[in-house]
Each structure stands twice: as C-alpha cells, then as structure tokens.
Amino acid sequence: MVEFTTRVFKSGNSLAIRLPKALGFRVGEDVKFAPHRDGSFSVWRESDAAKVLDSLYGAFSPGFMAGGRGDIEQENRDWSRSGRDRAA
C-alpha cells in the first residue's frame, strides 16, 4: 500500500487538505471521514458506504452474538411527572 503525505491549509473559514490524484477521487465526489480515538481517520467514498459496512460486519467473529443480546431489564418510568406533555 502506498502512503501519501499532504498538508492542511486554510480555505475560507475552513481547513482543507489536497488529496493526491493517484487516490482516484473525482471533483465533486462525496467523501466520508471517520475520526478514531487515536487521532487517525478513515476515509471512503460515500458511494462505497455499503462496502465499508460489509467489511466492518465481516470483521466480527463467526460466533458474535450467537447467544443473542440477552435480557435488558429497565425500570418502569413514571411518565406523569414528565414536563414534555404540557403545553408550552
């Protein structure tokens, strides 16, 4: 895999980066950026979102959630005290 280096620059009131033509993006193409906790980013074409989701799903082990989610107990709520149902 080839690694590219670029520089962040200011474009109006935004920050921008130039993507090398060799990456194959086209002018006007919608791109998704996903930040990670370690400060890195994942970048993909919006048109490839289904493939990205499939690759993430494929990353789970075959037995992932084989036993289901299990029961999730929640307390009953008293909705009568909610201020949301009152007229503003």
Buried (B, 14 or more C-beta within 10 A) or exposed (E): EEEEEEEEEEEEEEEEEEBEEEEEBEEEEEEBEEEEEEEEEEEBBEEEEEEBEEEEEEEEEEEEEEEEEEEEEEEEEEEEEEEEEEEE
